[in-house]
């Protein structure tokens, strides 16, 4: 994080807490830089001969499941072979050293360094690292036996062209410090989420080039990114996701009939040990405000421990990760199954992480399960503490499993008939694994398909996503859980609180709005009506993250409407984070949403890029078959919104002062006949962003 971001956070805190935060940040950054100087001559790779072989958990994927998504898998393979990536709005970009990238708006950096003509790139890249790792880097690169292989530049933001130094210690990396620069771009590529899809493409066609490309790209990454150094060791979450995707891709290649040489297998095992040790030391745990980052850390640690051979170290990792995953179930997902971060996209990501890792743990072979009875908890000397052995099996209670199934159902319920998920809060396009390339960005059908491998659900998924069902089923070892049908939840109560002084009434007429089914998610703060043709939702509830609001927008009482596949109103999305803070604030402002207005006022201050003031305190009063009433206090005086069905359509009524209308209340009425007219009425002009870095 940059100093400017830290200052913004500090200004939003009580002085004493701000001083503590600044001191801790300064101490950490200074300590990291001192540590970096001391480590320049240190060897940071584990020795391969210390480890042993990685496990295998998967068998062949059914051919029918592969063929169902064959066109997308083949397109992915072509792009990966060409080192061409389209990530976070970059557009198709070929990533290499010395490329001049298009830039972000007016901001364009680079080009970065490139080997001299005729110089062996292996020697050139090795020389760019600190002396302690150069010999090992050159040895790893020596395993790339294709003389025509062109290495990737893993340190570059291939949108803006800015490049981080591979000689900076990961935790000391600065980001969010320059306009147009986005650290998420190299992080996204370094998650290596294209590799499992490459393995599935190999299972489809048996193209040996894909095996070689997987091997070469992994070796390229491991040599260019020594453990602990460079931008791709700055965030533990990304380290965790990368490890999972390498392990899953290797397993899928082997299941498809590929074979790897022993030196490569040794390097993979060494890399997994390095990833696990990094995670154990850099867990993103916070007693009050941990979220999807910590969830990713423990999921990644579980995968690494499950694939590495048993040892005192990996047994402790597996026990700790399992303990924490079980503990985070009720904390990060409410009783209604919805995630606590006030974001539907982050809900999808978190549910995906929990689902795949739960299947992995439940399907552990008997020999690996014995670790839960005999691990030495004294070897874990970090927070949070690890409880003594033995651990109860199964580690996940029936209530936790039901909550996970409800999380999947929430993802279905917030998806409109068109297949587009409602974007409440931030959307950074984050995924845990991507096994169904080519699917629409806002369609969570892959999560439903994966859940069908673990649960007996009355939910359907498209054939293109059946591969996820097969893989989760294999990970879980055939373990399946029956879960109850999710009931419709209703909330009601609260009396009218005074007489409105001003009312704005909108009437939208359509016969598609008849027979709408109500669904309430009060823990998340989303109230929905839907049928086969239409979808209406109202956002009203907590800002998430225990009041921190890191991924929340000023969207209280926002209405989303889709009728016969046409979006009458929809949340505009997120666009970007630190590369354009003005755009970030524009997309999370009240003026970007269909919410009650109070001039240009915001109902909550955007205190920092990832902090929203918890001022609005929105609450729902009533919700039922045909009416919602809720309000918030962000403007100093209460504002209420009533959404109801009647008179052959939908009525949206905004009341300032109180929800009841008196004889002297001024009423302003509008009857828009098109989405464009409704957008003009609310002054909505931001381009729609269906995913991070994209605007359409």
C-alpha positions, -999 to +999 in steps of 0.1 A: +000+000+000+012+035-008+018+062+019-010+082+004-035+054+009-023+048+045-028+085+053-064+084+039-071+054+062-054+071+092-075+102+088-107+081+091-096+067+124-095+079+160-061+096+166-047+069+188-056+041+165-043+061+135-010+065+153-008+028+160-015+020+124+010+044+110+037+031+134+030-005+125+031+003+088+063+023+091+079-004+112+069-031+087+081-012+057+114-002+072+118-038+085+111-052+051+137-030+035+163-038+061+155-075+057+158-071+019+193-057+022+203-085+045+189-112+022+206-101-010+232-129-006+208-154+008+194-185-010+156-185-007+146-217-025+140-249-006+162-278-017+142-302-038+158-333-023+144-324+011+108-329+001+095-359-019+068-364-045+036-345-048+003-364-044-023-370-070-060-366-064-077-367-098-086-392-124-094-386-160-121-360-167-151-375-186-147-368-223-183-355-226-175-328-200-144-317-219-162-317-253-190-295-239-166-266-236-142-276-263-143-243-284-134-222-254-107-246-242-091-246-277-091-208-279-075-206-245-048-231-256-040-210-287-037-178-267-015-194-239+009-209-265+013-174-279+017-159-244-013-137-252-035-128-223-067-108-218-069-100-181-086-072-161-096-052-192-062-054-208-075-067-241-055-094-259-019-086-250+013-105-257+034-104-226+072-103-229+103-083-220+108-049-236+072-045-249+057-010-253+022-015-238-008+007-247-011+026-214-040+033-191-057+065-203-030+092-205-006+072-184+020+051-202+052+038-188+081+018-202+091+000-222+109-023-197+143-039-201+151-066-227+181-088-234+207-076-258+207-090-293+222-125-292+223-127-254+209-158-238+178-146-219+184-172-192+217-156-183+203-121-186+173-128-163+195-147-138+218-117-136+190-094-127+184-112-094+205-108-062+236-130-060+221-155-034+196-169-059+214-166-093+228-201-095+195-217-087+177-194-111+200-204-139+196-241-130+158-238-132+160-220-165+183-247-178+154-271-175+135-252-203+147-273-232+129-254-260+154-230-276+126-210-292+107-204-259+102-167-253+100-158-215+073-137-200+079-105-181+062-114-148+069-080-131+051-057-155+016-041-155+009-049-191-017-022-193+002+008-182+036-006-189+049+002-154+074-025-141+083-034-106+119-045-097+126-082-092+152-071-066+125-056-042+114-078-014+078-087-019+063-073+013+081-040+007+066-035-028+049-001-032+016+000-051-011+025-056+016+050-057+015+062-094-014+072-116-026+046-141-005+018-125-024-013-113-006-040-093-035-063-098-025-068-134+008-087-128-008-104-098-036-117-120-013-132-146+009-147-118-021-165-103-015-188-133-052-195-136-049-202-173-029-234-165-058-257-154-076-248-186-045-256-206-045-290-189-082-296-198-074-287-234-047-313-233-072-339-220-094-329-249-070-332-278-038-347-264-016-319-279+019-325-265+028-288-270+005-280-241+024-302-217+056-286-228+041-251-224+028-258-189+063-271-179+081-242-195+058-215-181+060-229-146+098-230-147+099-196-162+079-182-133+098-201-107+131-188-120+120-152-126+103-150-092+126-164-065+106-170-032+100-137-014+113-114-042+094-092-066+058-080-070+044-115-071+054-122-035+038-090-022+003-104-014-003-138+003-037-142-013-021-143-048+006-167-036-021-190-023-042-189-055-011-195-076-002-226-057-036-241-060-037-235-098-002-251-103-013-281-083-046-285-100-031-281-135-004-307-128-029-331-115-052-326-145-022-330-170-013-363-153-049-375-153-050-368-190-020-390-197+009-366-195+042-375-178+068-351-163+105-356-157+119-359-122+138-326-122+106-308-130+086-327-103+114-318-078+111-281-087+074-282-083+076-298-049+102-272-039+080-244-051+050-257-031+071-258+000+082-222-006+046-211-012+035-228+020+062-213+041+054-179+028+017-183+036+024-195+071+045-164+078+024-138+060-012-148+068-036-119+063-053-124+096-068-095+115-090-101+146-117-077+135-113-071+097-101-103+080-120-113+049-115-130+015-077-126+017-074-146+048-099-171+034-076-175+004-045-179+025-059-208+046-074-225+015-041-223-003-023-236+027-047-266+029-041-274-008-003-272-004-003-294+027-026-320+011-004-324-020+030-323-002+042-355+015+035-358+052+059-342+076+056-324+110+054-291+091+028-301+065+007-319+091+005-287+112-004-266+080-032-290+072-046-290+107-044-253+110-059-246+076-088-270+083-094-256+118-095-220+104-117-229+074-143-245+098-141-214+120-145-190+091-177-207+078-200-189+103-180-157+104-178-149+067-212-164+056-244-154+075-272-178+084-288-170+050-257-181+032-246-146+020-211-134+025-204-106+050-184-083+026-214-067+011-204-077-025-220-103-047-188-108-067-167-113-036-194-137-023-189-158-055-151-158-050-153-167-013-179-194-019-158-209-047-127-210-024-146-227+004-164-251-019-132-265-036-112-266-004-140-283+016-142-310-012-104-314-011-103-319+027-134-342+029-118-364+001-084-368+018-072-404+016-072-423+049-034-421+053-035-383+051-064-380+075-043-395+102-025-362+105-056-348+123-051-372+151-013-367+157-001-332+147+020-313+171+002-280+177+032-266+196+050-262+162+025-235+153+036-203+170+015-177+152-019-161+156-045-174+156-035-204+177-038-240+167-058-262+190-042-295+203-048-328+185-069-347+179-093-329+155-128-341+152-137-358+119-154-347+098-142-311+106-172-294+091-205-296+109-238-303+092-248-267+099-216-255+081-223-276+051-259-264+049-245-228+051-222-235+022-251-249+001-271-218+010-242-197-003-245-214-037-283-207-037-277-171-029-255-168-060-284-183-080-310-160-064-290-128-072-287-138-109-313-123-132-332-143-159-306-130-185-279-148-166-263-116-153-255-114-116-265-083-097-234-063-089-237-051-053-205-036-040-170-042-056-163-066-084-126-073-091-134-103-113-116-125-087-117-163-091-101-192-073-098-215-102-111-211-138-121-244-154-147-230-177-131-203-198-154-184-221-183-182-197-200-148-192-182-128-165-213-121-144-228-156-147-221-177-115-232-210-132-196-225-127-202-222-089-235-241-092-218-268-113-190-272-088-215-274-059-233-303-077-201-323-072-205-320-034-242-315-028-275-330-040-290-298-052-322-290-071-302-265-092-291-268-128-259-258-146-251-256-183-232-285-200-202-263-205-196-263-168-200-300-161-162-303-159-164-285-125-189-310-112-166-339-122-135-323-106-152-315-073-167-349-072-132-364-076-116-341-050-143-351-025-138-388-031-175-392-039-186-376-006-220-360-011-242-340+013-280-337+011-292-302+020-327-289+026-346-269+001-340-232+008-372-216+022-384-181+012-374-158+040-396-129+049-390-099+072-415-075+085-421-052+114-416-016+124-441+012+123-442+042+101-419+069+115-436+102+107-450+121+078-430+126+046-423+162+035-414+154-001-421+123-023-408+113-057-429+085-073-418+065-103-442+041-121-430+015-145-457-005-163-452-041-176-473-073-176-440-092-170-440-081-134-470-102-125-465-132-101-432-122-087-417-145-060-401-127-030-367-137-016-351-119+013-314-119+024-315-096+054-280-105+067-265-094+034-291-066+028-307-076-005-345-081-011-355-097-044-386-104-064-383-126-095-401-147-121-392-162-154-393-128-172-384-102-146-361-094-117-363-066-091-340-061-062-335-036-034-303-031-016-308-023+021-284-035+048-250-036+064-219-022+046-199-054+053-166-063+069-180-056+104-186-020+095-154-013+076-172-012+042-140-020+023-159-033-007-192-015-002-207+013-024-231+041-016-259+020-029-283+019+000-319+015-013-307+010-048-331-007-071-321-031-099-347-039-126-346-063-155-377-070-177-376-095-205-338-093-207-336-055-207-318-038-179-340-009-169-317-001-140-285-018-130-255-011-108-227+002-130-200-021-115-166-011-102-142-005-131-108-002-113-092+003-079-059+022-074-050+030-110-077+057-111-091+067-076-114+093-091-131+067-112-132+043-082-151+069-062-174+077-091-184+041-095-191+037-058-209+071-053-246+076-048-248+094-081-239+061-099-269+043-084-306+044-085-310+056-049-329+083-032-311+116-037-304+146-015-288+170-039-252+160-045-248+146-009-233+112-002-250+091+025-216+080+037-181+094+032-157+074+011-130+077+037-103+057+018-101+035-013-112+006+008-132+021+036-167+035+037-182+055+066-208+034+084-232+063+086-263+054+067-274+026+090-299+013+064-327-010+077-357-027+061-391-022+078-413-045+057-408-069+029-434-093+014-451-105-017-457-071-032-440-044-010-407-033+004-402-004+028-368+006+041-348+036+050-314+051+060-301+081+079-271+091+058-284+125+050-290+136+086-327+133+082-344+099+074-351+090+038-374+061+030-380+041-002-411+020-008-411-004-037-444-021-045-463-039-072-497-027-083-516-008-110-501-031-136-465-023-128-438-013-103-439+018-081-408+033-066-416+059-040-389+080-022-400+099+009-380+125+027-387+128+064-410+098+070-426+070+050-462+081+055-477+106+031-497+135+046-522+159+031-495+186+027-469+163+012-454+175-021-455+146-046-435+146-078-446+118-102-428+103-132-438+076-157-407+066-177-414+045-207-378+033-214-345+026-196-329+056-213-356+079-199-352+064-164-314+069-167-319+106-176-342+110-147-316+098-123-286+114-141-269+081-147-241+084-172-213+060-162-204+033-187-214-001-175-185-022-161-192-060-163-158-068-149-126-053-135-109-029-159-137-031-184-163-006-196-189-012-223 
